[in-house]
């Protein structure tokens, strides 16, 4: 798919059926029944599945290779798979996860310079996927604001990446506000890490329109997940 075709296509990011969107981060799911857990989250109202990829170098943990993405695509053909590359070499993994069925791939500002980031965006467009920039809590967003127009989304990390269940870092909301001011209302801003019903209101007020949650969703019994997702969306 060409870049023009990609931007003319209707996607979850450029034409969301509702806002805010809620993503279920499978890092906290029961891995022994990952497809069933993912289906449960979608049936409960999650708009997308967030898949964390860790290489043991960029972050001190390992998780979720491309076969997990491919394995979910089979039983969940219509799911939006939002792949978060916490890796030192995103250029290697971008085509791998595109082939495995990812809809969107995020890579980190900390491992590329702006020129390299634009090259990766172009590569993602050629592969027919949406591309996002992820940024860690200590990283200054100011040098990246003028480059956000190249991306489909900004992913603001609200914990230091690597593990599920960490405490939310409220100071990162200033980055979301800066990005929203710079990009306007049509640009998607996602937040990931320590997000749940208790802080969802202030997250949304900061301009975030995609809330990814792991333990807040999968730490609940299946019958409670719809309530949690509705609370995060501000519907309950």
KEFIKE-459330 format. One record per atom (N, C-alpha, C): residue number from 1; x, y, z; residue in three letters; atom name. Coordinates in pm, whole numbers, plus 50000, padded with zeros to 5 digits. Atoms other than C-alpha are relative to their C-alpha. Last residue first. Layout:
// KEFIKE-459330
   roro    east   north      up   mimar   dodren
    NUM       X       Y       Z     ALA       CA
...
END
This chain:
// KEFIKE-459330
   roro    east   north      up   mimar   dodren
    236   50064   50050   49877     UNK        N
    236   48032   50541   53390     UNK       CA
    236   50069   50063   50120     UNK        C
    235   50141   50031   50026     UNK        N
    235   48098   50663   53035     UNK       CA
    235   49926   49954   50126     UNK        C
    234   50080   49892   49945     UNK        N
    234   48427   50838   53102     UNK       CA
    234   49852   49980   49983     UNK        C
    233   50048   49919   50112     UNK        N
    233   48627   50612   52870     UNK       CA
    233   49918   50121   50049     UNK        C
    232   49884   49936   50061     UNK        N
    232   48820   50476   53165     UNK       CA
    232   49958   50093   49886     UNK        C
    231   49951   49896   49910     UNK        N
    231   48495   50411   53347     UNK       CA
    231   50118   50073   49942     UNK        C
    230   50094   49888   50008     UNK        N
    230   48354   50225   53047     UNK       CA
    230   50042   50114   50092     UNK        C
    229   49977   49932   50128     UNK        N
    229   48667   50011   53030     UNK       CA
    229   49906   50118   49984     UNK        C
    228   49873   49929   49992     UNK        N
    228   48642   49925   53401     UNK       CA
    228   50024   50080   49872     UNK        C
    227   50017   49886   49909     UNK        N
    227   48272   49836   53376     UNK       CA
    227   50128   50084   50006     UNK        C
    226   50080   49901   50072     UNK        N
    226   48331   49616   53070     UNK       CA
    226   49980   50124   50086     UNK        C
    225   49915   49925   50092     UNK        N
    225   48611   49437   53255     UNK       CA
    225   49923   50106   49921     UNK        C
    224   49981   49862   49954     UNK        N
    224   48406   49332   53556     UNK       CA
    224   50071   50087   49897     UNK        C
    223   50131   49934   49992     UNK        N
    223   48259   49006   53415     UNK       CA
    223   50011   50146   50045     UNK        C
    222   50053   49968   50132     UNK        N
    222   48606   48895   53304     UNK       CA
    222   49869   50078   50007     UNK        C
    221   50074   50113   50057     UNK        N
    221   48744   48918   53654     UNK       CA
    221   49935   50041   49869     UNK        C
    220   50139   50015   49957     UNK        N
    220   48974   49220   53695     UNK       CA
    220   49940   49871   49946     UNK        C
    219   49999   50036   49859     UNK        N
    219   49354   49223   53673     UNK       CA
    219   49862   49982   50058     UNK        C
    218   49983   50145   49988     UNK        N
    218   49317   49210   53294     UNK       CA
    218   50014   49953   50145     UNK        C
    217   50100   50080   50072     UNK        N
    217   49168   49557   53276     UNK       CA
    217   50015   49852   50032     UNK        C
    216   50131   49942   49968     UNK        N
    216   49352   49772   53531     UNK       CA
    216   49888   49923   49933     UNK        C
    215   50054   50061   49878     UNK        N
    215   49648   49532   53499     UNK       CA
    215   49863   50057   50037     UNK        C
    214   49966   50142   49989     UNK        N
    214   49711   49632   53137     UNK       CA
    214   49932   49941   50123     UNK        C
    213   49994   50049   49863     UNK        N
    213   49573   49970   53034     UNK       CA
    213   50025   49850   49998     UNK        C
    212   49962   50142   49998     UNK        N
    212   49609   50176   52718     UNK       CA
    212   50015   49957   50145     UNK        C
    211   49953   50043   49869     UNK        N
    211   49415   50503   52705     UNK       CA
    211   50029   49851   49996     UNK        C
    210   49989   50146   49999     UNK        N
    210   49379   50659   52360     UNK       CA
    210   50063   49960   50133     UNK        C
    209   50123   50060   50052     UNK        N
    209   49245   51016   52346     UNK       CA
    209   50011   49850   49973     UNK        C
    208   49978   50138   50045     UNK        N
    208   49495   51198   52566     UNK       CA
    208   49869   49943   49948     UNK        C
    207   50001   50009   50145     UNK        N
    207   49436   51573   52577     UNK       CA
    207   50025   49861   49946     UNK        C
    206   49871   49956   50052     UNK        N
    206   49535   51644   52937     UNK       CA
    206   50008   49989   49848     UNK        C
    205   49996   49854   49995     UNK        N
    205   49168   51624   53041     UNK       CA
    205   50131   50056   49945     UNK        C
    204   50080   49948   50111     UNK        N
    204   49165   51262   52923     UNK       CA
    204   50004   50152   49996     UNK        C
    203   49932   50038   50123     UNK        N
    203   49450   51174   53158     UNK       CA
    203   49925   50054   49879     UNK        C
    202   49895   49899   50023     UNK        N
    202   49290   51374   53438     UNK       CA
    202   50084   49967   49878     UNK        C
    201   50056   49866   50022     UNK        N
    201   48971   51170   53409     UNK       CA
    201   50110   50101   49970     UNK        C
    200   50040   49983   50140     UNK        N
    200   49150   50836   53363     UNK       CA
    200   49946   50140   49972     UNK        C
    199   49933   49882   50057     UNK        N
    199   49331   50861   53696     UNK       CA
    199   49956   50031   49858     UNK        C
    198   49970   49899   49900     UNK        N
    198   49126   50632   53921     UNK       CA
    198   50065   50125   49942     UNK        C
    197   50114   49911   49969     UNK        N
    197   48968   50438   53633     UNK       CA
    197   50034   50113   50095     UNK        C
    196   50119   50074   49958     UNK        N
    196   49305   50301   53518     UNK       CA
    196   49889   50098   50033     UNK        C
    195   50126   49931   50030     UNK        N
    195   49641   50403   53371     UNK       CA
    195   49883   49911   50042     UNK        C
    194   50064   49958   49876     UNK        N
    194   49962   50282   53536     UNK       CA
    194   49868   50070   49981     UNK        C
    193   49926   50022   49877     UNK        N
    193   50150   50276   53207     UNK       CA
    193   49929   50054   50122     UNK        C
    192   49984   50139   49960     UNK        N
    192   50051   50370   52854     UNK       CA
    192   50082   49994   50127     UNK        C
    191   49920   50008   49877     UNK        N
    191   49921   50695   52708     UNK       CA
    191   50001   49856   50048     UNK        C
    190   50023   50117   49916     UNK        N
    190   49804   50746   52350     UNK       CA
    190   50086   50011   50125     UNK        C
    189   49901   50007   49893     UNK        N
    189   49776   51074   52161     UNK       CA
    189   49961   49885   50092     UNK        C
    188   50020   50094   49889     UNK        N
    188   49591   51072   51827     UNK       CA
    188   50118   50004   50097     UNK        C
    187   49882   50084   49981     UNK        N
    187   49601   51382   51607     UNK       CA
    187   49978   49912   50122     UNK        C
    186   50009   50117   50089     UNK        N
    186   49269   51527   51493     UNK       CA
    186   50117   49903   50014     UNK        C
    185   50089   50105   49949     UNK        N
    185   49227   51767   51787     UNK       CA
    185   50000   49872   49917     UNK        C
    184   50144   49985   50016     UNK        N
    184   49521   51998   51732     UNK       CA
    184   49924   49874   50036     UNK        C
    183   50055   50080   50110     UNK        N
    183   49885   51910   51674     UNK       CA
    183   49850   50015   49980     UNK        C
    182   49925   49989   50125     UNK        N
    182   50094   52157   51876     UNK       CA
    182   49924   49939   49882     UNK        C
    181   49995   49859   50042     UNK        N
    181   49849   52213   52162     UNK       CA
    181   50067   50014   49863     UNK        C
    180   50136   49963   50042     UNK        N
    180   49779   51840   52180     UNK       CA
    180   49997   50144   49952     UNK        C
    179   50027   50062   50130     UNK        N
    179   50151   51762   52183     UNK       CA
    179   49862   50038   49949     UNK        C
    178   49917   49931   50100     UNK        N
    178   50218   52010   52463     UNK       CA
    178   49973   49945   49860     UNK        C
    177   50056   49866   50024     UNK        N
    177   49925   51878   52665     UNK       CA
    177   50078   50074   49893     UNK        C
    176   50124   50016   50075     UNK        N
    176   50042   51519   52623     UNK       CA
    176   49938   50136   49968     UNK        C
    175   49963   50033   50138     UNK        N
    175   50391   51617   52729     UNK       CA
    175   49876   49983   49913     UNK        C
    174   49958   49875   50065     UNK        N
    174   50257   51794   53040     UNK       CA
    174   50040   49974   49855     UNK        C
    173   50118   49942   50063     UNK        N
    173   50077   51469   53125     UNK       CA
    173   50033   50134   49934     UNK        C
    172   49996   50019   50145     UNK        N
    172   50419   51315   53183     UNK       CA
    172   49880   50063   49930     UNK        C
    171   49929   49892   50066     UNK        N
    171   50431   51470   53532     UNK       CA
    171   50001   49986   49847     UNK        C
    170   50090   49894   50049     UNK        N
    170   50160   51231   53652     UNK       CA
    170   50071   50111   49923     UNK        C
    169   49918   49880   49982     UNK        N
    169   50393   50926   53669     UNK       CA
    169   49921   50120   49945     UNK        C
    168   50014   49894   50100     UNK        N
    168   50158   50626   53714     UNK       CA
    168   50085   50121   50037     UNK        C
    167   50074   49882   49960     UNK        N
    167   50281   50353   53950     UNK       CA
    167   50005   50107   49891     UNK        C
    166   49926   49892   49937     UNK        N
    166   50394   50027   53791     UNK       CA
    166   49910   50120   50031     UNK        C
    165   50036   49978   49861     UNK        N
    165   50172   49723   53732     UNK       CA
    165   50075   50112   50070     UNK        C
    164   50138   49962   49973     UNK        N
    164   50330   49596   53412     UNK       CA
    164   49982   50027   50149     UNK        C
    163   50080   50087   49915     UNK        N
    163   50704   49590   53355     UNK       CA
    163   49860   50057   50018     UNK        C
    162   49937   50128   49972     UNK        N
    162   50957   49721   53105     UNK       CA
    162   49913   49903   50077     UNK        C
    161   50049   50123   50062     UNK        N
    161   50889   50085   53038     UNK       CA
    161   50078   49876   50042     UNK        C
    160   49877   50040   50068     UNK        N
    160   50945   50369   53284     UNK       CA
    160   49979   49859   49946     UNK        C
    159   49911   50073   49909     UNK        N
    159   50586   50463   53358     UNK       CA
    159   50131   49980   49923     UNK        C
    158   50025   49943   49868     UNK        N
    158   50355   50717   53194     UNK       CA
    158   50059   49914   50111     UNK        C
    157   49984   50098   49893     UNK        N
    157   50487   50647   52844     UNK       CA
    157   49983   50069   50135     UNK        C
    156   49934   49945   49883     UNK        N
    156   50342   50891   52593     UNK       CA
    156   50007   49892   50107     UNK        C
    155   50020   50085   49883     UNK        N
    155   50261   50726   52260     UNK       CA
    155   50083   50057   50114     UNK        C
    154   49895   49989   49899     UNK        N
    154   50224   50985   51983     UNK       CA
    154   49963   49909   50116     UNK        C
    153   50034   49998   49859     UNK        N
    153   50012   50891   51682     UNK       CA
    153   50126   50027   50081     UNK        C
    152   50144   50018   49983     UNK        N
    152   49992   50881   51302     UNK       CA
    152   49957   50017   50145     UNK        C
    151   50047   50122   49936     UNK        N
    151   50338   51025   51261     UNK       CA
    151   49847   49995   50003     UNK        C
    150   49965   50115   50084     UNK        N
    150   50492   51278   51021     UNK       CA
    150   49937   49871   50050     UNK        C
    149   50089   50005   50116     UNK        N
    149   50309   51569   51186     UNK       CA
    149   50027   49879   49911     UNK        C
    148   50115   50086   49973     UNK        N
    148   50491   51483   51509     UNK       CA
    148   49906   49990   49881     UNK        C
    147   49996   50122   50083     UNK        N
    147   50819   51622   51373     UNK       CA
    147   49873   49915   50015     UNK        C
    146   50006   49961   50141     UNK        N
    146   50792   51982   51498     UNK       CA
    146   50000   49881   49906     UNK        C
    145   50131   49943   50034     UNK        N
    145   50704   51856   51845     UNK       CA
    145   49988   50035   49853     UNK        C
    144   50077   50086   50089     UNK        N
    144   51005   51627   51865     UNK       CA
    144   49869   50062   49952     UNK        C
    143   49935   50014   50131     UNK        N
    143   51264   51867   52006     UNK       CA
    143   49920   49918   49899     UNK        C
    142   49990   49876   50079     UNK        N
    142   51015   51972   52280     UNK       CA
    142   50069   49982   49865     UNK        C
    141   50078   50009   50124     UNK        N
    141   50929   51619   52397     UNK       CA
    141   50023   50120   49908     UNK        C
    140   50061   49872   50035     UNK        N
    140   51206   51598   52655     UNK       CA
    140   49926   49988   49867     UNK        C
    139   49960   49942   50128     UNK        N
    139   51272   51239   52758     UNK       CA
    139   49922   50128   49971     UNK        C
    138   49895   49898   49985     UNK        N
    138   51254   51142   53127     UNK       CA
    138   50031   50080   49874     UNK        C
    137   50022   49891   49905     UNK        N
    137   50906   50979   53100     UNK       CA
    137   50115   50101   50011     UNK        C
    136   49990   50041   49861     UNK        N
    136   50976   50777   52784     UNK       CA
    136   49985   50119   50095     UNK        C
    135   49904   49917   49927     UNK        N
    135   50857   50873   52435     UNK       CA
    135   49993   49966   50148     UNK        C
    134   50012   50019   49855     UNK        N
    134   50685   50661   52172     UNK       CA
    134   50108   50079   50070     UNK        C
    133   49880   49970   49924     UNK        N
    133   50645   50776   51811     UNK       CA
    133   49970   49981   50147     UNK        C
    132   50008   49907   49888     UNK        N
    132   50371   50613   51607     UNK       CA
    132   50138   50020   50062     UNK        C
    131   49874   49991   49927     UNK        N
    131   50343   50445   51267     UNK       CA
    131   49987   50109   50107     UNK        C
    130   49991   49870   49938     UNK        N
    130   50039   50317   51082     UNK       CA
    130   50121   50001   50094     UNK        C
    129   50038   49989   49861     UNK        N
    129   50092   50014   50864     UNK       CA
    129   50005   50145   50046     UNK        C
    128   50144   49994   49981     UNK        N
    128   50088   49953   50490     UNK       CA
    128   49954   50005   50144     UNK        C
    127   50045   50131   49952     UNK        N
    127   50447   49831   50453     UNK       CA
    127   49850   49998   50027     UNK        C
    126   49984   50094   50110     UNK        N
    126   50537   50134   50238     UNK       CA
    126   49948   49861   50038     UNK        C
    125   50102   49968   50102     UNK        N
    125   50392   50357   50509     UNK       CA
    125   50007   49901   49884     UNK        C
    124   50128   50050   49953     UNK        N
    124   50606   50181   50769     UNK       CA
    124   49889   50027   49901     UNK        C
    123   49996   50146   50013     UNK        N
    123   50920   50241   50566     UNK       CA
    123   49868   49938   50045     UNK        C
    122   50016   50031   50143     UNK        N
    122   50831   50608   50530     UNK       CA
    122   50000   49850   49977     UNK        C
    121   50139   49972   50035     UNK        N
    121   50783   50631   50906     UNK       CA
    121   49974   49966   49854     UNK        C
    120   50080   50112   49951     UNK        N
    120   51116   50457   50960     UNK       CA
    120   49852   50022   49971     UNK        C
    119   49974   50116   50086     UNK        N
    119   51294   50709   50738     UNK       CA
    119   49915   49880   50043     UNK        C
    118   50075   49977   50124     UNK        N
    118   51127   50996   50925     UNK       CA
    118   50022   49884   49901     UNK        C
    117   50141   50021   49973     UNK        N
    117   51255   50852   51253     UNK       CA
    117   49916   50018   49873     UNK        C
    116   50025   50144   49999     UNK        N
    116   51607   50824   51118     UNK       CA
    116   49855   49968   50025     UNK        C
    115   49985   50048   50138     UNK        N
    115   51607   51192   51030     UNK       CA
    115   49972   49851   49992     UNK        C
    114   50115   49965   50085     UNK        N
    114   51460   51283   51371     UNK       CA
    114   50012   49949   49857     UNK        C
    113   50002   49856   50014     UNK        N
    113   51725   51085   51564     UNK       CA
    113   49884   50035   49905     UNK        C
    112   49987   49945   50135     UNK        N
    112   51652   50733   51675     UNK       CA
    112   50020   50151   50009     UNK        C
    111   49908   50084   50079     UNK        N
    111   51679   50512   51986     UNK       CA
    111   50019   50051   49858     UNK        C
    110   49869   50014   49937     UNK        N
    110   51532   50744   52252     UNK       CA
    110   50100   49921   49916     UNK        C
    109   49918   49882   50030     UNK        N
    109   51243   50855   52033     UNK       CA
    109   50142   49984   50051     UNK        C
    108   49965   49902   49898     UNK        N
    108   51101   50505   52065     UNK       CA
    108   50091   50112   49950     UNK        C
    107   49860   50015   49964     UNK        N
    107   50911   50300   51810     UNK       CA
    107   50042   50120   50083     UNK        C
    106   49935   49886   49936     UNK        N
    106   50536   50248   51775     UNK       CA
    106   50148   49969   50022     UNK        C
    105   49875   50030   49930     UNK        N
    105   50384   50004   51526     UNK       CA
    105   50056   50130   50055     UNK        C
    104   49917   49883   49969     UNK        N
    104   50026   50011   51400     UNK       CA
    104   50123   49954   50076     UNK        C
    103   50063   49885   50064     UNK        N
    103   49801   49755   51232     UNK       CA
    103   50082   50126   50019     UNK        C
    102   50020   49877   49923     UNK        N
    102   50023   49458   51313     UNK       CA
    102   49927   50105   49917     UNK        C
    101   50139   49957   49990     UNK        N
    101   49964   49139   51115     UNK       CA
    101   49974   50123   50083     UNK        C
    100   50071   50083   49903     UNK        N
    100   50284   48934   51137     UNK       CA
    100   49857   50047   50025     UNK        C
     99   50031   50128   50063     UNK        N
     99   50418   49089   50816     UNK       CA
     99   49918   49912   50093     UNK        C
     98   50095   49970   50106     UNK        N
     98   50397   49434   50974     UNK       CA
     98   49956   49870   49932     UNK        C
     97   50133   49992   49939     UNK        N
     97   50563   49288   51282     UNK       CA
     97   49893   50042   49899     UNK        C
     96   50034   50130   49941     UNK        N
     96   50868   49172   51091     UNK       CA
     96   49860   50003   50057     UNK        C
     95   50058   50087   50102     UNK        N
     95   50876   49485   50875     UNK       CA
     95   49958   49864   50054     UNK        C
     94   50116   49940   50065     UNK        N
     94   50914   49710   51183     UNK       CA
     94   49941   49909   49892     UNK        C
     93   50125   50061   49958     UNK        N
     93   51142   49475   51376     UNK       CA
     93   49877   50056   49929     UNK        C
     92   50006   50145   50023     UNK        N
     92   51472   49542   51203     UNK       CA
     92   49861   49946   50024     UNK        C
     91   49997   50022   50145     UNK        N
     91   51427   49918   51174     UNK       CA
     91   49994   49852   49966     UNK        C
     90   50135   50007   50058     UNK        N
     90   51319   49925   51539     UNK       CA
     90   50000   49975   49850     UNK        C
     89   49988   50003   50146     UNK        N
     89   51670   49834   51658     UNK       CA
     89   49862   49990   49936     UNK        C
     88   49893   49910   50045     UNK        N
     88   51709   49922   52028     UNK       CA
     88   50010   50009   49849     UNK        C
     87   49883   50069   50054     UNK        N
     87   51374   49775   52125     UNK       CA
     87   50103   50101   49955     UNK        C
     86   49902   49955   49902     UNK        N
     86   51062   49873   52318     UNK       CA
     86   50131   49928   49969     UNK        C
     85   49864   50052   50008     UNK        N
     85   50848   49830   52007     UNK       CA
     85   50089   50068   50103     UNK        C
     84   49910   49903   49937     UNK        N
     84   50482   49893   52093     UNK       CA
     84   50140   49940   50006     UNK        C
     83   49874   50059   49955     UNK        N
     83   50247   49702   51863     UNK       CA
     83   50096   50109   50046     UNK        C
     82   49916   49883   49976     UNK        N
     82   49886   49821   51834     UNK       CA
     82   50130   49951   50063     UNK        C
     81   49882   50040   49925     UNK        N
     81   49684   49533   51690     UNK       CA
     81   50100   50114   50003     UNK        C
     80   49895   49902   50030     UNK        N
     80   49336   49646   51582     UNK       CA
     80   50117   49969   50092     UNK        C
     79   49944   49923   49889     UNK        N
     79   49119   49334   51599     UNK       CA
     79   50106   50097   49949     UNK        C
     78   50042   49860   50008     UNK        N
     78   48925   49229   51289     UNK       CA
     78   50059   50086   50112     UNK        C
     77   49963   49936   50128     UNK        N
     77   49100   48896   51227     UNK       CA
     77   49965   50147   49993     UNK        C
     76   50059   49867   49985     UNK        N
     76   49091   48789   51593     UNK       CA
     76   50029   50082   49875     UNK        C
     75   50134   50008   49939     UNK        N
     75   49147   48411   51581     UNK       CA
     75   49930   50134   50013     UNK        C
     74   50081   50110   50050     UNK        N
     74   49432   48440   51327     UNK       CA
     74   49861   49995   50061     UNK        C
     73   50064   49958   50123     UNK        N
     73   49564   48787   51416     UNK       CA
     73   49909   49889   49946     UNK        C
     72   50124   49929   49970     UNK        N
     72   49631   48676   51772     UNK       CA
     72   49925   50039   49874     UNK        C
     71   50093   50092   49935     UNK        N
     71   49885   48412   51672     UNK       CA
     71   49869   50064   50039     UNK        C
     70   50057   50088   50104     UNK        N
     70   50054   48647   51427     UNK       CA
     70   49895   49906   50060     UNK        C
     69   50082   49915   50086     UNK        N
     69   50107   48905   51700     UNK       CA
     69   49929   49916   49894     UNK        C
     68   50116   49966   49916     UNK        N
     68   50233   48635   51935     UNK       CA
     68   49903   50088   49921     UNK        C
     67   50093   50113   50005     UNK        N
     67   50454   48501   51655     UNK       CA
     67   49879   50022   50090     UNK        C
     66   50098   49988   50107     UNK        N
     66   50607   48846   51618     UNK       CA
     66   49901   49885   49993     UNK        C
     65   49945   49995   50134     UNK        N
     65   50779   48831   51957     UNK       CA
     65   49890   50004   49896     UNK        C
     64   50084   49992   50120     UNK        N
     64   50610   48913   52282     UNK       CA
     64   50074   50023   49868     UNK        C
     63   50141   50032   50020     UNK        N
     63   50818   48985   52589     UNK       CA
     63   49963   50008   49853     UNK        C
     62   50027   50062   50130     UNK        N
     62   51164   49016   52738     UNK       CA
     62   49851   49973   49988     UNK        C
     61   50100   50107   50000     UNK        N
     61   51264   49247   53023     UNK       CA
     61   49988   49946   49859     UNK        C
     60   49947   50119   49934     UNK        N
     60   51526   49501   53123     UNK       CA
     60   49898   49887   50011     UNK        C
     59   50062   50013   49868     UNK        N
     59   51428   49763   52863     UNK       CA
     59   50046   49868   50062     UNK        C
     58   50059   49867   49979     UNK        N
     58   51625   49881   52559     UNK       CA
     58   49928   50006   50134     UNK        C
     57   49891   49902   50011     UNK        N
     57   51832   49566   52589     UNK       CA
     57   49948   50141   50026     UNK        C
     56   49902   50027   49896     UNK        N
     56   51601   49280   52695     UNK       CA
     56   50119   50092   49998     UNK        C
     55   49885   50074   50051     UNK        N
     55   51422   49300   52359     UNK       CA
     55   50105   49967   50107     UNK        C
     54   49880   49962   49923     UNK        N
     54   51076   49401   52469     UNK       CA
     54   50116   49910   49962     UNK        C
     53   49888   50079   50050     UNK        N
     53   50761   49402   52251     UNK       CA
     53   50127   50050   50069     UNK        C
     52   49867   49952   49964     UNK        N
     52   50443   49525   52416     UNK       CA
     52   50107   49903   49955     UNK        C
     51   49904   50110   49990     UNK        N
     51   50120   49445   52234     UNK       CA
     51   50138   50057   50026     UNK        C
     50   49867   49941   49991     UNK        N
     50   49826   49682   52283     UNK       CA
     50   50099   49889   50029     UNK        C
     49   49912   50080   49916     UNK        N
     49   49495   49537   52168     UNK       CA
     49   50140   50059   49991     UNK        C
     48   49878   50053   50061     UNK        N
     48   49240   49783   52034     UNK       CA
     48   50074   49914   50101     UNK        C
     47   49996   49965   50141     UNK        N
     47   48893   49927   52091     UNK       CA
     47   50121   49941   49928     UNK        C
     46   49870   49947   50041     UNK        N
     46   48827   49761   52426     UNK       CA
     46   50003   50022   49849     UNK        C
     45   50002   49864   50051     UNK        N
     45   48454   49724   52486     UNK       CA
     45   50133   50059   49963     UNK        C
     44   50032   49909   49890     UNK        N
     44   48409   49415   52704     UNK       CA
     44   50004   50146   49957     UNK        C
     43   50143   50013   49973     UNK        N
     43   48395   49196   52393     UNK       CA
     43   49954   50094   50111     UNK        C
     42   50071   49938   50113     UNK        N
     42   48737   49330   52300     UNK       CA
     42   49850   49994   50022     UNK        C
     41   49982   49855   49991     UNK        N
     41   48875   49249   52645     UNK       CA
     41   49926   50072   49889     UNK        C
     40   50077   49950   49886     UNK        N
     40   48726   48899   52644     UNK       CA
     40   50010   50151   50010     UNK        C
     39   50140   49995   50043     UNK        N
     39   48864   48834   52295     UNK       CA
     39   49912   50055   50112     UNK        C
     38   50010   49888   50092     UNK        N
     38   49211   48922   52420     UNK       CA
     38   49858   50016   49950     UNK        C
     37   49993   49877   49921     UNK        N
     37   49173   48690   52718     UNK       CA
     37   49984   50123   49910     UNK        C
     36   50126   49987   49928     UNK        N
     36   49057   48407   52492     UNK       CA
     36   49997   50128   50083     UNK        C
     35   50105   49966   50096     UNK        N
     35   49348   48462   52254     UNK       CA
     35   49866   50019   50069     UNK        C
     34   49987   49863   50048     UNK        N
     34   49598   48479   52540     UNK       CA
     34   49890   50038   49902     UNK        C
     33   50123   49993   50081     UNK        N
     33   49495   48165   52723     UNK       CA
     33   49988   50139   49939     UNK        C
     32   50033   50138   50036     UNK        N
     32   49822   48058   52889     UNK       CA
     32   49872   49993   49917     UNK        C
     31   49932   50040   50123     UNK        N
     31   49937   48420   52874     UNK       CA
     31   49966   49857   49959     UNK        C
     30   49959   50138   49971     UNK        N
     30   49676   48529   53131     UNK       CA
     30   50060   49943   49871     UNK        C
     29   50097   50107   50025     UNK        N
     29   49668   48898   53046     UNK       CA
     29   50055   49866   50048     UNK        C
     28   50056   50049   49873     UNK        N
     28   49889   49158   53213     UNK       CA
     28   49894   49893   49980     UNK        C
     27   49890   50035   49912     UNK        N
     27   50115   49222   52911     UNK       CA
     27   49949   49943   50133     UNK        C
     26   50001   50142   49967     UNK        N
     26   49804   49208   52693     UNK       CA
     26   50115   49957   50089     UNK        C
     25   49859   50041   50012     UNK        N
     25   49754   49583   52700     UNK       CA
     25   50015   49857   50050     UNK        C
     24   49970   50103   49901     UNK        N
     24   49384   49648   52640     UNK       CA
     24   50142   49949   49976     UNK        C
     23   49922   50113   50044     UNK        N
     23   49343   49974   52451     UNK       CA
     23   50026   49904   50115     UNK        C
     22   49935   50074   49892     UNK        N
     22   49067   50223   52517     UNK       CA
     22   50071   49879   49942     UNK        C
     21   49986   50143   50021     UNK        N
     21   48962   50485   52264     UNK       CA
     21   50069   49938   50121     UNK        C
     20   49869   50061   50015     UNK        N
     20   48849   50830   52370     UNK       CA
     20   49990   49852   49969     UNK        C
     19   49882   49958   49924     UNK        N
     19   48678   50897   52144     UNK       CA
     19   49956   50026   50144     UNK        C
     18   50032   49928   49877     UNK        N
     18   48434   50716   51919     UNK       CA
     18   50133   50040   50064     UNK        C
     17   50146   50001   49988     UNK        N
     17   48425   50551   51576     UNK       CA
     17   49951   50074   50123     UNK        C
     16   50048   50083   49888     UNK        N
     16   48786   50661   51523     UNK       CA
     16   49849   50005   50011     UNK        C
     15   50145   49987   49998     UNK        N
     15   48861   50796   51175     UNK       CA
     15   49942   49914   50112     UNK        C
     14   50039   49876   50068     UNK        N
     14   49235   50868   51153     UNK       CA
     14   49849   50019   49990     UNK        C
     13   49934   49879   49952     UNK        N
     13   49343   50626   51423     UNK       CA
     13   49952   50125   49930     UNK        C
     12   50042   49970   49864     UNK        N
     12   49097   50341   51372     UNK       CA
     12   50060   50130   50050     UNK        C
     11   49938   50084   49898     UNK        N
     11   49159   50351   51000     UNK       CA
     11   49949   50041   50137     UNK        C
     10   50064   49976   49871     UNK        N
     10   48982   50479   50691     UNK       CA
     10   50059   49902   50101     UNK        C
      9   50075   50110   49943     UNK        N
      9   49225   50469   50399     UNK       CA
      9   49937   50043   50133     UNK        C
      8   50138   49992   50047     UNK        N
      8   49325   50790   50225     UNK       CA
      8   49912   49892   50059     UNK        C
      7   50063   49884   49940     UNK        N
      7   49640   50819   50434     UNK       CA
      7   49858   50021   49950     UNK        C
      6   50007   50015   49856     UNK        N
      6   49749   50465   50353     UNK       CA
      6   49924   50116   50063     UNK        C
      5   50109   50092   49970     UNK        N
      5   49663   50499   49986     UNK       CA
      5   49980   49986   50150     UNK        C
      4   50126   49931   50031     UNK        N
      4   49881   50809   49963     UNK       CA
      4   49882   49911   50032     UNK        C
      3   50025   49901   49895     UNK        N
      3   50167   50635   50143     UNK       CA
      3   49869   50071   49976     UNK        C
      2   49919   49879   50008     UNK        N
      2   50140   50339   49906     UNK       CA
      2   49966   50094   50114     UNK        C
      1   50085   49881   50000     UNK        N
      1   50000   50000   50000     UNK       CA
      1   50089   50125   50000     UNK        C
END
